[in-house]
Amino acid sequence: MFNLKTAISTWRRSFELNRAFHAEDIEELERHIRDHVKAALADPIVSLRYE
């Protein structure tokens, strides 16, 4: 089963290893991902696909 926390943690580590990204940038991107996922799951049509 998909685990969002694990996926984001793995994604975040890959960006943290790249010195081109600042911690603040990574945090902003993570917030955007979480907000987008939350909004998508609040959409009844999207939610039905993942039940």
C-alpha positions in Angstrom: 0.0 0.0 0.0 1.2 3.5 -0.8 2.5 5.5 2.1 2.6 9.2 1.5 4.9 9.9 4.5 7.5 7.4 3.2 7.2 8.7 -0.4 7.7 12.3 0.7 10.6 11.4 3.0 12.3 9.6 0.1 11.7 12.5 -2.2 12.9 15.0 0.4 16.2 13.1 1.0 17.0 13.2 -2.7 16.6 16.9 -2.8 18.5 17.4 0.5 21.5 15.7 -1.1 21.4 18.2 -4.0 23.1 21.4 -2.8 21.3 23.4 -5.5 18.2 23.4 -3.2 18.0 25.3 0.1 16.1 23.9 3.0 13.4 26.6 2.7 12.9 25.7 -0.9 12.4 22.0 -0.1 10.0 22.9 2.7 8.0 25.1 0.3 7.8 22.3 -2.3 6.8 19.8 0.4 4.0 22.0 1.6 2.8 22.4 -2.0 2.8 18.6 -2.5 0.9 18.0 0.7 -1.6 20.7 -0.1 -2.1 19.3 -3.6 -2.6 15.8 -2.3 -5.0 17.0 0.4 -7.1 19.0 -2.2 -7.1 16.0 -4.6 -8.3 13.6 -1.9 -11.1 16.1 -0.9 -12.4 15.9 -4.5 -15.1 13.2 -4.5 -14.2 12.0 -8.0 -10.5 11.6 -7.2 -11.3 9.9 -3.8 -13.4 7.3 -5.5 -10.5 6.1 -7.6 -8.4 5.3 -4.5 -11.0 3.5 -2.4 
